[in-house]
């Protein structure tokens, strides 16, 4: 299975982010999945790709030309797609993914996973959308999605396949049926 992971290109200030992302990358490799990610060598993105590769896994990077020009892309990947811009990068990452995980990140992560949420609600995708809720990072988003339902602007059906999970074991459980 191709698992697309959206996450930060910095480390953040919670040391658990680095620990958990290395654990996720290792798990992806050891379970014969392929990582699809944004292609950068910096921060959590680099840790994820390196941990997957170090555990013998396959890694597909999808990088926008602007980041290649800045020299932040990884060279030692199984495959690297270079797209003309962020919109094309996002589209390619969706095309390649069978399941989607949002690890803690910033506005870019939010933008990318929001497109998955939208496609799920419009029934254009039918796949797991997992928020890896390290130390409650996505608690407010979880509450906001419930608020949409409470206000009858969304429905549980439109939000099916959206998961807020706290551990690799929970992620493995959701993905085992895919």
PLY file of the C-alpha trace (Angstrom):
ply
format ascii 1.0
element vertex 178
property float x
property float y
property float z
element edge 177
property int vertex1
property int vertex2
end_header
0.00 0.00 0.00
1.19 3.53 -0.76
0.84 5.65 2.36
0.95 9.39 1.74
2.16 11.29 4.79
1.81 15.05 5.15
4.00 16.66 7.81
6.30 19.49 8.73
9.62 20.29 7.12
10.85 21.55 10.51
11.06 19.68 13.82
8.70 21.64 16.04
9.33 21.90 19.76
7.93 18.57 20.95
10.65 15.88 21.07
7.96 13.22 20.62
7.43 14.42 17.05
10.87 13.16 16.00
10.55 9.92 17.97
7.08 9.16 16.58
7.97 10.01 12.97
10.97 7.68 13.04
8.71 5.00 14.48
6.17 5.60 11.68
8.80 5.42 8.94
10.21 2.20 10.34
6.70 0.71 10.62
5.91 1.63 7.00
9.03 -0.17 5.78
8.71 -3.24 8.01
5.11 -3.75 6.86
6.03 -3.60 3.17
4.23 -0.34 2.51
5.64 2.47 0.38
5.98 5.97 1.74
4.79 8.88 -0.41
5.83 12.27 0.97
6.69 15.82 -0.05
10.28 15.06 -1.00
12.19 17.37 1.34
15.26 16.37 3.32
14.63 18.87 6.11
13.00 18.46 9.52
10.41 15.79 10.18
10.08 15.10 6.44
13.73 14.10 6.23
13.50 11.98 9.37
10.47 10.13 8.00
12.08 9.37 4.65
15.42 8.37 6.18
13.82 6.08 8.77
11.79 4.36 6.04
14.84 3.93 3.83
17.04 2.79 6.73
14.50 0.07 7.54
14.65 -1.18 3.93
11.49 0.49 2.69
10.56 2.25 -0.52
10.13 6.03 -0.56
8.52 8.14 -3.26
9.10 11.87 -3.01
6.95 14.45 -4.76
8.62 17.84 -4.80
7.70 21.19 -6.32
10.30 22.75 -8.61
10.65 25.76 -6.29
11.93 23.47 -3.51
14.27 21.67 -5.90
15.65 25.09 -6.84
16.24 25.75 -3.12
18.07 22.43 -2.80
15.88 20.96 -0.04
14.82 17.83 -1.95
16.19 14.36 -1.13
18.27 12.63 -3.78
18.50 9.07 -2.46
14.82 8.14 -2.84
13.31 5.16 -4.59
11.60 7.64 -6.92
11.39 11.43 -7.03
8.70 13.27 -8.95
9.37 16.93 -9.62
6.21 18.92 -10.25
5.98 22.48 -11.56
4.21 23.86 -8.47
2.53 23.05 -5.16
-0.87 22.38 -6.77
0.60 19.75 -9.09
2.59 18.29 -6.21
-0.60 17.93 -4.15
-2.43 16.29 -7.07
0.38 13.78 -7.66
0.55 12.85 -3.98
-3.18 12.12 -3.99
-2.89 10.06 -7.19
-0.13 7.97 -5.64
-1.78 7.42 -2.25
-3.94 4.56 -1.03
-4.18 5.97 2.50
-3.35 9.40 3.92
-1.79 10.40 7.23
-1.46 13.92 8.59
1.38 14.06 11.09
1.91 17.32 13.00
2.82 20.09 10.60
1.97 23.68 9.73
-0.27 25.38 7.16
1.08 23.33 4.23
0.12 20.12 6.02
-3.30 21.57 6.77
-3.78 22.59 3.14
-2.84 19.14 1.87
-4.98 17.14 4.28
-7.91 19.55 3.79
-8.08 18.50 0.17
-8.35 14.87 1.29
-11.14 15.81 3.71
-12.98 17.61 0.93
-12.63 14.74 -1.51
-13.91 12.31 1.13
-16.94 14.50 1.87
-17.72 14.75 -1.86
-17.29 10.96 -2.25
-14.41 11.45 -4.72
-12.12 9.33 -2.53
-12.81 6.29 -0.40
-9.75 5.66 1.72
-8.51 6.22 5.26
-7.64 9.77 6.26
-5.69 9.52 9.50
-4.67 12.35 11.77
-1.75 11.06 13.82
-2.74 12.94 16.94
0.62 13.02 18.72
0.12 14.52 22.19
-3.28 15.91 21.19
-1.91 17.97 18.31
-5.14 17.62 16.29
-7.66 17.77 19.17
-8.97 21.18 18.12
-9.46 20.05 14.52
-11.32 16.96 15.72
-13.62 19.19 17.78
-14.11 21.53 14.81
-15.14 18.67 12.49
-17.65 17.55 15.14
-18.87 21.15 15.37
-19.58 21.06 11.61
-21.79 18.01 12.20
-23.46 19.61 15.23
-24.29 22.67 13.09
-25.66 20.36 10.37
-23.15 21.68 7.84
-21.58 18.23 7.54
-22.71 14.70 8.31
-21.15 11.61 9.85
-21.37 9.97 6.41
-19.39 12.83 4.85
-16.77 12.37 7.54
-16.53 8.59 7.41
-12.99 7.28 6.99
-11.58 10.17 9.05
-9.65 8.94 12.07
-7.84 10.68 14.92
-5.35 8.13 16.22
-2.71 8.25 18.93
-0.40 5.35 18.13
1.16 3.19 15.44
-0.91 0.25 16.70
-4.13 2.18 16.06
-2.90 3.20 12.60
-1.96 -0.41 11.81
-5.43 -1.51 12.90
-7.18 0.90 10.53
-4.89 0.10 7.60
-4.97 -3.70 7.99
-8.39 -3.86 6.34
-7.33 -1.81 3.31
0 1
1 2
2 3
3 4
4 5
5 6
6 7
7 8
8 9
9 10
10 11
11 12
12 13
13 14
14 15
15 16
16 17
17 18
18 19
19 20
20 21
21 22
22 23
23 24
24 25
25 26
26 27
27 28
28 29
29 30
30 31
31 32
32 33
33 34
34 35
35 36
36 37
37 38
38 39
39 40
40 41
41 42
42 43
43 44
44 45
45 46
46 47
47 48
48 49
49 50
50 51
51 52
52 53
53 54
54 55
55 56
56 57
57 58
58 59
59 60
60 61
61 62
62 63
63 64
64 65
65 66
66 67
67 68
68 69
69 70
70 71
71 72
72 73
73 74
74 75
75 76
76 77
77 78
78 79
79 80
80 81
81 82
82 83
83 84
84 85
85 86
86 87
87 88
88 89
89 90
90 91
91 92
92 93
93 94
94 95
95 96
96 97
97 98
98 99
99 100
100 101
101 102
102 103
103 104
104 105
105 106
106 107
107 108
108 109
109 110
110 111
111 112
112 113
113 114
114 115
115 116
116 117
117 118
118 119
119 120
120 121
121 122
122 123
123 124
124 125
125 126
126 127
127 128
128 129
129 130
130 131
131 132
132 133
133 134
134 135
135 136
136 137
137 138
138 139
139 140
140 141
141 142
142 143
143 144
144 145
145 146
146 147
147 148
148 149
149 150
150 151
151 152
152 153
153 154
154 155
155 156
156 157
157 158
158 159
159 160
160 161
161 162
162 163
163 164
164 165
165 166
166 167
167 168
168 169
169 170
170 171
171 172
172 173
173 174
174 175
175 176
176 177
